[in-house]
């Protein structure tokens, strides 16, 4: 295995697949689920909003409550990390090819 100057083989062997996986996951999410309105809802497992439902309207002893959550910050963070990994991957591969 060829390594970059100043970079150990261990870092090279782990950084490329994980960077590629991060970029791949971000791309799959972007093209598959990002625009799906159902991905905005999460189950309220703590039961914080259960007290807002009138008891006479409940038909189940264990209701499942879905909450619409704003996930823009999480998506921006995920895409920023994936872009940074993609830049690192491109830089490492460029150095590998040119050395």
Secondary structure, DSSP 8 states (H G I E B T S, - for coil): ----TT--HHHHHHHHHHHHHHHHHHHHHHHHTTT-GGGGEEE--S-TTGGGS-GGG--SSS---EEE---HHHHHHHHHHHHHHHHHHHHHHHHHHH-
